[in-house]
Amino acid sequence: GPKVLQIPSHQIIDMGQMVTLNCDPVSNHLYFYWYKQILGQQMEFLVNFYNGKVMEKSKLFKDQFSVERPDGSYFTLKIQPTALEDSAVYFCASSNRGQGNTLYFGEGSRLIVV
Amino acid sequence: GMPVEQNPPALSLYEGADSGLRCNFSTTMKSVQWFQQNHRGRLITLFYLAQGTKENGRLKSTFNSKERYSTLHIKDAQLEDSGTYFCAAEAPNTDKVVFGTGTRLQVSP
């Protein structure tokens, strides 16, 4: 089936540093999402993105977070600066509303902030 | 309250048993998806429904938007069905897809 790729699969970073999580969505998809999952807990919606813009974001999407997809390349989530509570697995998803809003998820990027 | 409530939070089954999971919604949702998250954390899409019922092998899911619920039924449970099951629903007038709290399923021999 359609695949969403996420890079890196895991990263350890010092608190206060910047991190960029990359997502290669399904090729004809136009809607992109980031979710955050702390170990063993719920998938929390962070943000969705369409046509170069953030459509909606949650309270978890702090000012230190930003997303972009320059020129159809990776859809990225940048955190600058990172905080300890940012440690989680971040999942990217993409969808094509022409086929119903079925979300296809990547395998997640595990971020550990120390 | 939570827009998507999922129950039970945990479920233990023996191999061969049947059981069901349920999501209740605080409002009318446009669609629902069901996922299994395996022990590696990977999300596997099971179903997408805008209405009605779908079946795939031992799994069956129903979505009733008007009555504000969706169910996932597992028949003849197998060890590999163990994992956490999430429903995720899309509310009207939004591009957000909100997840339920999950049901942790353990299937034992």
Boltz contact constraints between the chains, C-beta under 6 A:
constraints:
  - contact:
      token1: [A, 42]
      token2: [B, 99]
      max_distance: 6.0
  - contact:
      token1: [A, 42]
      token2: [B, 101]
      max_distance: 6.0
  - contact:
      token1: [A, 43]
      token2: [B, 99]
      max_distance: 6.0
  - contact:
      token1: [A, 45]
      token2: [B, 96]
      max_distance: 6.0
  - contact:
      token1: [A, 48]
      token2: [B, 95]
      max_distance: 6.0
  - contact:
      token1: [A, 55]
      token2: [B, 95]
      max_distance: 6.0
  - contact:
      token1: [A, 56]
      token2: [B, 95]
      max_distance: 6.0
  - contact:
      token1: [A, 56]
      token2: [B, 96]
      max_distance: 6.0
  - contact:
      token1: [A, 100]
      token2: [B, 48]
      max_distance: 6.0
  - contact:
      token1: [A, 100]
      token2: [B, 50]
      max_distance: 6.0
  - contact:
      token1: [A, 101]
      token2: [B, 31]
      max_distance: 6.0
  - contact:
      token1: [A, 101]
      token2: [B, 90]
      max_distance: 6.0
  - contact:
      token1: [A, 102]
      token2: [B, 48]
      max_distance: 6.0
  - contact:
      token1: [A, 103]
      token2: [B, 97]
      max_distance: 6.0
  - contact:
      token1: [A, 105]
      token2: [B, 43]
      max_distance: 6.0
  - contact:
      token1: [A, 107]
      token2: [B, 42]
      max_distance: 6.0
  - contact:
      token1: [A, 108]
      token2: [B, 41]
      max_distance: 6.0
